[in-house]
Amino acid sequence: MSENDMQLLQLICNFGFVNDSQLDMLYSIVQHYPTRFFHPILLKWCQYSGLLQKKKKPLHPSSSSVLRNVYIPTKNCRAFLNANGFVLGDDPLVAINSHNEQAIEVVVQGLYTAMFKASAYNLYSAYLGSKSSYRLLVNPERSIRRCIPKGTTRLTRRTRYC
């Protein structure tokens, strides 16, 4: 088992459970590039090694039940990580319900965004705006200035960017 696999299991243990899409995002974070988790490994972790327990979505869902399959770390998983030097806190004992699934989703998406989409976000958030210009804080030479031609009135004024 690789170091990245161990980090992924550590993240799952810290959250208490994850669904398939969250697992893919966490795996991408651990790998440092967008990818999908190889599901035969997941099957092996659930069936043979006993590291994760798969809880299938219910046949008759209620308002509080999860609508996707979720994966729960077992005591064997926690013991395995502790034995290999991965420090885990107390077992979080997270109830498996839609509210907790959504809360985990928010955190996982935040981590994913911080890892992969931060540079795209910085392009938009790095501008300091005023009525006449937008100053790029990171690279002031690329700032945008609004030019208004002389002799125009408010009704005929067109905005152009110089």
PyMOL commands that set and color helices and strands:
alter all, ss='L'
color gray80, all
select helices_A, chain A and resi 3-15+20-31+39-47+75-83+98-125+140-142
alter helices_A, ss='H'
color red, helices_A
select strands_A, chain A and resi 18-19+52-55+70-73+127-129+133-136+144-147+160-161
alter strands_A, ss='S'
color yellow, strands_A
deselect
rebuild
show_as cartoon
